[in-house]
Amino acid sequence: MKKTFLLMFFAVVSLALNAQMNKIDFQEYTLDNGLHVILHQDKSTPIVAVSIMYHVGSKNEKPDRTGFAHFFEHLLFEGSENIDRGEYTTYVENAGGTLNANTSFDRTYYYEILPSNQLELGLWLESERLLHAKVEDKGVETQREVVKEERRLRIDNQPYGSILQESMARAFTKHPYNWPIIGSMEHLNAAEEKDYKQFYNDFYTPNNAILSIAGDIDYDQAKVWIEKYFGSIPVKNPNVYRPSIKEPALGGEVRDTIYDNIQLPAVVMTYRIPAQGTPDYYAVAMLGTLLSNGQSSRLYKALVDEEQKAVQVGNFPLGLEDPGAAITYGIANMGVDILDVEKSIDAQIEMVQNELISDVEFQKLKNQTENDFISSNSRIAGIAESLANYKMYFGDTNLINNELDRYLAVTKEDIQRVAKEYYNTNNRVVLHYLPKPVNP
């Protein structure tokens, strides 16, 4: 009776979620210089998101010049031929808006959220970044210190802050996912002004970018302004570098110990997984949700609530353009041996490998997936980014409306199969994070 009620409840939730999923209409076209443009009109709120995504991330860097993609995220706020140093932010804030940027292994993304009557301002700012950015020693020196401080705060002096860096360095030996997004400070220090200018010309070219605009816009007027500010920008590099390195199989479990400024030990397991957009990736992503999405997830219930072996557990698959990784971790409770935490995590994974999940749990998993999908596109800024992502990574902007179908096509058998295929000991890196010894 209880199982029937739960299934009915989840079915009602699913119907409610589907009712919220309105189709996202958009227009898209490509300028003569190769810049791809995506426009989405939403008149519900007088704001607009102006964003531009460049198909360059840390994986596009040279092995002896790592950190450039992330460094440019900072450097390109230094100004341009027509914008004084540091005034990007002033322009946007004076107009009542906000701005930011971020870098990943695969791409770099800049955006402004502005009142809709300031759309032209946002377009001008981004065109200046693409065409006239100041790439010179003064700005480079300033941003080097900024990036060094960021590394100290986020990685070097942050407890467990090096997990991603240490895990990826061992999970990949050939592919540039091997090095951290923030890169090497030694490489940034060794680079000269000509190296930075070359990177700018290699990757900040209109044929390597997607301009995505969402919000309260008039399509015709937006197109006029886009042509005005971007149409004449020349192609700097017709053949943008894309790494084609195929990472060999891990060939067996890799184990290591990391001593960190922490009080509680942790175990970190990194499994190699397929690239985003592949059928198996969707099953792996749903497996990750099953294991660690919320306090009712399998890892949390087992290790934190019931066994009380861990204070925190998690699993997150990295959706990457090339085959990537999923990271599972557990931070041990006081006095608990880290090997006991590892065994308990393994036991939960083995349970998925050996037993199909129940109908109730599977329906809940699908509802969580639907909710996450809807939430990611509930704001104008999220829509602008999603539109650009789908075009850049998959070549299909309309996946914003139907990618959910790919998740919902995953079966219980698929989840069990990928757990066996990818979450096995021969396909993982295991790190034990331990407190640094106290010197007498």
N, C-alpha and C positions, 0 to 999 in steps of 0.2 A: 504493500500500500504506500509506504514511504517512497519507494523508488518511483512508483507511478506518479505520485504528487510532484516529485522533483523534476521528472521529465516534462510534466505539464507546465511547471513553473518556468523551466528553461525554454520551452517552446514559446511561451508568451513573451519572455524577454527577447527572444530571437525575432519575433514578429515586430516588437517595438523598435528594435535596432534597425531592422530593414526599412521600417517606415521613415526613419531619420535619414536614410542614405539617399539624399537627393543627387541627381546627376550633376556633375560639375561641367558646365559648358565652357568652351574655350575656342579661341582662334589662334592659328599658328602659321608662320611663314618664315622664309629665309631671305635675308638681304643679299644683294649681289656680292658682298664681301664675305659671305658665309656665316654671319651672325644669325643664329636661329632665335626667333621671337615667339613668345607664347603670351597670350592675353586672356585674362578671365575677368568678366564683369560681375560685380556684386554691389548693388546700390543700397544695400541694407544699412551700411554705416559709411559716413563720409571720410574714409581713410583709404590709403592705397599702399601696397607693398611693392617696392621697386627692387628687384634682385637680379644679380648676374652671377652665373655659375661658370667657373673655368674648369675645363677638363684637365686639371693638373693637381696631383697630390704628391705625397712623399714618395710614391712608387715611381714617379717620373724623374726622380733626381739621379745624379751621378753618384756612384758609391763613395767618391772622395769629396762630395759637396752636398752632404745630406742636410736637411733642415731648411732648404731654400723655399719650398712651397709654403711652409708655415711662416717663415721669416717674411715672405712677401705679403702675407695677410696683414702683418704689422706695418711693413714699409710703405704700403700703398695708401696709408692714411697720412703720410708725410706731406702730401700736397702735390701740386702739378704746376705746369707753366702758368696757369691762370688761377690757381688756388694757393694761397700762402700756407707755409708749413703749419700743420696743426689745425687748420680752419675747416676741414671736412666736418668735424663734429659741431663746430660753431654754426655753420650753415644749417645743419639739420635741426639742432636744438632751437635755434632762433625761429625756425619755421614750425616749431611745436612737434617735432618728430624724434625718433630714436634710430640708431643704426648699430650694426655689429657685423662681424665676419667670423668664419670658422674654417678650419682646414681638416681634411681627413687623409687617409691613405690614398684616396682616389680623386679628390676634387677640392677646389677652394671656392668659398661662397661668401658673397657680400650682399648686404641688404639694408634698405631704409624703410621705416614705417612712417608715413607722412600724412598730413591732412590731404584729401584728394585734390584740393586746389593747388598743391605743391608738386604735382606729378612732374612738371617740366623741370623743376629744380633737381629732383632725384635723377632724372635722365641725364641732365647736364653733368652732375657729379660723377656718375658712373662712366660717362663717355670720357671725362677727363682722366679718370683712373686708367682707362684702357688705352688712350691715345697719348696723353701728356704727363704721365706720372714722373715724379722726381726720383730718379734712381741714381743717387750720387753719394759720395762718401759721408757727407754730414748726416744725412738721414740714416745711412747704414750704421754709422757709429752709435747714433742715438738708439736705434732699435735693437742693436746687438745687446746693449745693456738691459733693455726691456725683456728680451727673450731669455737672457741669462737669469734674470730675477724670476721670470715665470717658471723656468725649469727648477730653480731652487724651491719655489713655493709648492709646485704641483707634483714634483717627482722626488727630488733629492731629500727634501725635508718633510715630506708628507708620509705618514705611516702607510705602508703598503702601496705607496705611490708609484713604485717601479714595476708593479705586477704586469701590466701590459707590455712594457718594454722588455722585461726579462723573459716573459713567456713567448712573445713573438720572435725574439732573438734565437730561441732554441727550436721553435716549431718550424722555422724557415731558415734554410741554409743558402739557398740560391736566389730566391725571389726577393725583391726589395721591400716586401712586407717585413723583412728581417730587421730593418732599422726603425727607430721610433719616429713618429711624425715630427716631433720637436727637433730631431736631428742631433748632430754633433756640434758642440760649441767650438771644438777645434777646427772643424770644417768651415764654420761661419767666420772664425777669426782669420783663417788662412786665405779666404777668398778676397779677391781684389774687386775694385769697382767694375772692371770689365766683365767679371764673372756674373755679377748681379745684372748688368745690362743685357748680357747674353741670355740669361734666364727669362728676363722680362720680354725680350723679343721672340724667344722660342715659344713661350706659352701664353703670353697675354696678347693674343691675336684674335680678331673677331671670329674667324673660322674655328676657334677652339672654345667658344663661349655660347651660353644660352641666356638671353635676356627674358626673364619671367616677371610679368606684372599682374597683380591681382587686386581687385577692389573697385572702388567707385570711379570708374573711368568711362569715357566715351571712346569707343573703338576707333572711329575715324580720326578724332583729334590725336589720340595716342599714336596712331600710325604716322601722322604728319610729323610729330615731334621726334619719334624714333628715327625717321629718315633724316631729319634735320641734324640730330646729334650723333648718329651712328653710321649713316649711310656712306659717308665719305671716308671713314676710317680704313686705311689700307691693310691688306693682308701682310703681316710681317713674316710669317713662316707657313708655307703651304703644306709642309709635311711634319706635323707635330709628332714628337716621339711618343710611342706607346710600347712599354716593355712586353716582350713576348716570351718571357722566361717561364718554363714549366717546372714547378717544384717537384723533385722526386719524392717518392713515398718515404715516410719517416723511417720505416724499416725496423721498428721496435721501440719500446718505451724508453724515453729519456727522463732521467731523474737528476735533480740537483737540489742544493740547499742554498738559500739566500739569507744572510744575516742583516737585519734591518732594525731601525730605531722603533721597535714595537714592544708591547708588553704581552700580547697574546699571540701564540703561534697560529699559522694559517697554512692550509694546503690549497694549492692552485693546480688545477688540471686543465690543460689546453688540448683540445681535440681538433684535428684538421677536418674541415667540412667543405662542401662544394660552394661554388660562387652563387651570389644572390641571383634570383631569377630562374634558377634551375629547379626542376620538380622536387629533387631531394632537399633543396634548401628550404622550401616551404614546410616540409615535414620536420626538418631539423629545428626550424624556428618554433613550430608548435610543440615539439618536444621540450624546448627551452621554457616555454610558457608552462607546460605541465609540471616541470621540475621546480620552477622558482618564481612564478608570478603570484606574489602575495602570500599572506600567512596561511592560506589554505592549500598552498602548493605542497608537493610531495617532500621536497627537501626540508622546507621550513617545519612542516608538521612532524617529520621524523626526527630531525637533528636538534631543532630548537625546542619544540613543545614536548615531545614524548621522551626522547633520550636525554635531552638537555646537555648534549655534547658540544654544541656550537652556540655562539651568540649571534652569528650572522652567516647566512649561506646564500648562494646565488648561482645563476647560470645565464650567460648571455651570448648568443651567437652573433658574431660580427658579420653583418651583411656587406660583403666586399665584392668588387668588380671581378676579381680573380678568385680562385678557390682560397678560402680563408680559414678562420678558426672560431671555435666556441670555447668559452672559458667558464669553468665550474670552480667554485671556491667555497671554503668554509673556514671561519675564524673560530678557533677552539675556545671553549669555556674555560674558566680558571681551573687549573689542575688537571685538565683532560689531555691525554697524550694525542699528539697530532696524527699518529697512525690510527687511532680509534676513530677520529673524524674521517680520515680517508676511507677506512673500511665501511663506515656507515653510508658515505656518499656512494661508494661502489655498490653497496647493497641496494640502494634505491635505483640506480641505473640498471643493475641486473634484473630487478623486478620488472622494469619496462621491457627489457630484452626477452624475458621469459613468459610474461603474461600480457595479454591484450588488456588495455584499459577498459573500464566499465562504460556502459552506455551513458550513464549519468555524468561521469567524469568527462567523457568525450563531448557531450553536449555543452557542458560548462566551458570546456576548452574552446569550442567553436564560438560561443558567446563572448568569451574574453577576447578572442581574435577579432571578431567583428567590432567590439567596443574600441579596441586599440586602433583599428583602421579608421573608424569614424572620428575618433578623438584627434588623430594626426591631421585631419583635414577640416577641423572645426573652426579654425582661425584663418584669416586672410593670409597671414605670413606662412602658415603651414601649407596652404594650397599653392602659393607661389613656389615654395621649395619643392613640394611633391611633383608639380608639373615639370620643373626643370630636371629633377632626378629621373623621372620616368623616360623623358626624352634622351637624356645623356647616357644612362646606363642600358636602357632597353630599346631605344629607338622608337618607342611607342608611348606618346603622351597620354593616350586614352586609357592606359593602365590605371590612371587615377580613379577611373570608374569601374574597372573590372578586375584589378589584381586580387581583390578579395575572393573572387571565384577560385583562384588558384589555391588559396589557403583552404577554402572550404571543400575543395576536391580531395584533400588529403584524407586518407582513411586511417582507422585504428591500426590496420596492418602495416601501412606506410610508416607510422610512428615507431612501431616495433622493429620494422626492418632497418630504418636508419639508425636506431639505437644500437642495433647489432653491428651494422656496417661501419659506422663512424665513431661510436663511443666504445671502442675496444682498446685494450691496453697497448697493442702494437701501434696505435695511431695517436698516441698522446705524449705530452710532456707533463711531468709531475714535479712541482716545486714545493718544497717545505720552507715556509718563511718562519725564521726563528729570531728571537730577540738577540741583539748583539751581546756578547759576553761583557760583563762588567769588569773593568780592569781594577786590580787592587791598588 
